[in-house]
């Protein structure tokens, strides 16, 4: 994926999500790991004791648009979840 095209696509019209038959919904054709991760840090008395990756961000190519996915598991053949606005912080790192 050519990253210079991602921001323009992120501002394109939203995906049409009005689908009465889930089996007819568009499928994604490509998965790209963005390299962005959410890190969970455990502290005790202000001292970092442990840190781990709690989730990662991927983009799924759906038709001619990209869908940004946050997942604590690797992306598989199918994925499900809810659509929410991403934070400005994540948007600015994409």
C-alpha angles and dihedrals in degrees: 000000000000103000093205089071096052099081093051091051092048089063095048122109114292123266115268103249099174099115123153094185115049090199090063095053117119114266124221116249103193138028123205123188105222093201090235114130136182110227123205113210123197116203135182119200089345095307120117109240104168140001132188139172106261097181144349135218122236134172121226118203106226110180104310096335136078123234115202111220128193111200138167089205133055113273110258136188091289131026135184137185143113131298115241135159113265120234119261089243093059092041091054091052094052 
